[in-house]
Amino acid sequence: MAQGRGRGNSRYSIQLEEKRNLKNIFGIREAQLRRYFREARAGRGKETGPYLIELLERRLDNALFRAGFAETRAQARQMASHKLVTVNGRSVNIPSYRLRPGDVVQVKESKRGKSHFANFEKKMQNVQLPGWLAAQPNEFSFSVTGAPSPQEAKLAVDTQAVVELLSR
């Protein structure tokens, strides 16, 4: 058989590619994805694929990105790691911290002078917030108003392929 012919089109290769894309989008490792998948699969009465996306969307680093506080998820991860934000008034340095409805995320007052936050209110005018977040730019904060929907996430990933692969 000639080399290269028929490669890359198998269902398995497509599933691997989708899983890789999902990991890259959220900046997570294989072990983290598997943990989220186990939790999503155990979610009572919830479909695994959409619930997996919901769990990933509720991460602190992702919420900082979605709220427009960071330009990339990597930058949002760094903001969380470097203790630039508080959740409900408590300092948090865990990017994977899971936000719940009612949580308020705020940039620490002592960190607002950083160059990243120059013209912050002006930057926030151009941000399209997802329905599950509500921003208060003048207070350098946002709150979680509900659960994220997979449709709102608009990810170019076939979550069903990821679920099929991880279910093996």
C-alpha positions in Angstrom: 0.0 0.0 0.0 1.3 3.4 -0.9 2.3 5.6 2.0 0.0 8.3 3.1 -3.0 6.9 1.3 -6.1 6.6 3.5 -4.5 8.1 6.5 -6.0 10.8 8.7 -9.6 10.0 7.7 -10.5 7.3 10.2 -13.1 7.9 12.9 -10.4 7.4 15.5 -8.1 10.1 14.0 -11.0 12.5 13.8 -11.8 11.9 17.5 -8.2 12.4 18.5 -8.1 15.7 16.6 -11.3 16.9 18.2 -10.0 16.0 21.7 -6.7 17.8 21.0 -8.6 20.9 19.8 -10.7 20.9 23.0 -7.6 20.6 25.2 -5.9 23.4 23.3 -8.9 25.7 23.4 -9.1 25.5 27.2 -5.4 25.0 27.9 -5.9 21.8 29.9 -3.9 18.6 30.1 -5.1 15.1 29.3 -5.6 14.1 33.0 -7.7 17.2 33.6 -9.9 16.5 30.6 -10.4 12.9 31.7 -11.4 14.2 35.2 -13.9 16.6 33.7 -15.2 13.9 31.4 -15.8 11.5 34.4 -17.7 14.2 36.2 -19.7 15.0 33.1 -20.6 11.4 32.5 -21.7 11.0 36.1 -23.9 14.2 35.8 -27.4 13.0 36.7 -29.9 13.6 33.9 -27.5 15.7 31.8 -26.1 14.8 28.4 -22.4 14.2 28.7 -21.1 16.3 25.8 -22.9 19.6 26.7 -22.3 19.1 30.4 -18.5 18.6 29.7 -18.5 22.0 27.9 -20.5 23.6 30.7 -17.9 22.3 33.3 -15.0 23.7 31.2 -16.7 27.0 30.7 -17.2 27.5 34.4 -13.5 27.5 35.1 -12.2 30.8 36.6 -9.6 31.3 33.8 -12.3 30.8 31.1 -14.7 33.1 32.8 -12.0 35.8 33.0 -11.5 35.4 29.3 -15.2 35.3 28.4 -15.8 38.4 30.6 -13.2 40.4 28.6 -10.8 40.7 31.6 -8.1 39.0 29.6 -7.4 38.8 25.9 -6.5 35.1 25.9 -7.2 32.1 28.1 -3.5 31.9 28.8 -3.5 35.5 30.0 -6.6 34.7 32.1 -4.8 31.7 33.6 -1.9 33.8 34.5 -4.1 36.5 36.1 -5.7 33.8 38.3 -2.3 32.2 39.1 -0.8 35.5 40.1 -3.7 36.3 42.5 -5.0 39.3 40.6 -8.6 38.4 41.4 -10.9 37.5 44.2 -13.9 35.3 44.1 -16.6 36.5 46.6 -14.0 38.6 48.4 -11.5 35.7 48.8 -8.2 35.5 47.0 -8.0 32.7 44.5 -4.9 31.5 42.7 -6.4 28.4 41.0 -7.2 28.8 37.3 -9.5 25.8 37.4 -11.5 27.1 40.3 -15.2 26.3 39.4 -17.5 29.2 39.5 -21.1 28.9 40.6 -24.2 31.1 40.0 -24.0 34.0 42.4 -20.2 34.2 42.5 -18.6 37.6 42.1 -15.1 37.9 40.6 -13.3 41.1 41.1 -9.8 42.5 40.3 -8.0 43.3 43.6 -7.8 47.0 44.2 -4.1 46.8 44.7 -3.7 45.3 41.2 -5.9 47.7 39.2 -3.0 50.1 38.6 -1.3 47.5 36.4 -0.8 48.5 32.7 -3.2 45.7 31.7 -6.1 47.5 33.4 -5.3 50.9 31.8 -8.5 52.1 29.9 -10.3 49.1 31.3 -13.8 50.6 31.2 -13.2 51.6 27.6 -12.0 48.1 26.6 -15.1 46.6 28.3 -17.4 48.5 26.0 -16.5 46.3 23.1 -16.9 43.0 25.0 -19.8 40.7 24.1 -20.7 39.0 27.3 -22.2 35.5 27.3 -25.6 35.3 29.0 -24.3 33.6 32.1 -22.1 36.6 33.1 -22.9 40.1 34.1 -20.1 42.7 34.2 -19.6 45.8 36.4 -16.7 47.5 34.6 -16.6 50.5 37.0 -16.0 48.0 39.9 -13.6 45.8 37.9 -15.9 42.9 38.5 -18.3 40.5 37.0 -20.8 38.0 38.4 -22.0 34.6 37.4 -25.8 34.8 36.8 -26.4 31.2 35.6 -25.0 28.2 33.9 -23.2 28.5 30.6 -24.8 26.9 27.6 -22.7 24.9 25.1 -24.4 26.7 22.2 -23.2 30.0 23.7 -19.6 28.8 23.9 -19.5 28.5 20.1 -16.6 26.1 20.1 -15.6 24.6 16.7 -15.2 21.2 18.3 -17.3 18.1 17.8 -18.0 17.2 21.5 -19.7 14.0 20.5 -16.5 12.7 18.9 -14.6 13.6 22.1 -17.2 11.8 24.2 -17.0 8.7 22.0 -13.2 8.7 22.3 -13.1 9.1 26.1 -15.9 6.5 26.6 -13.6 3.8 25.2 
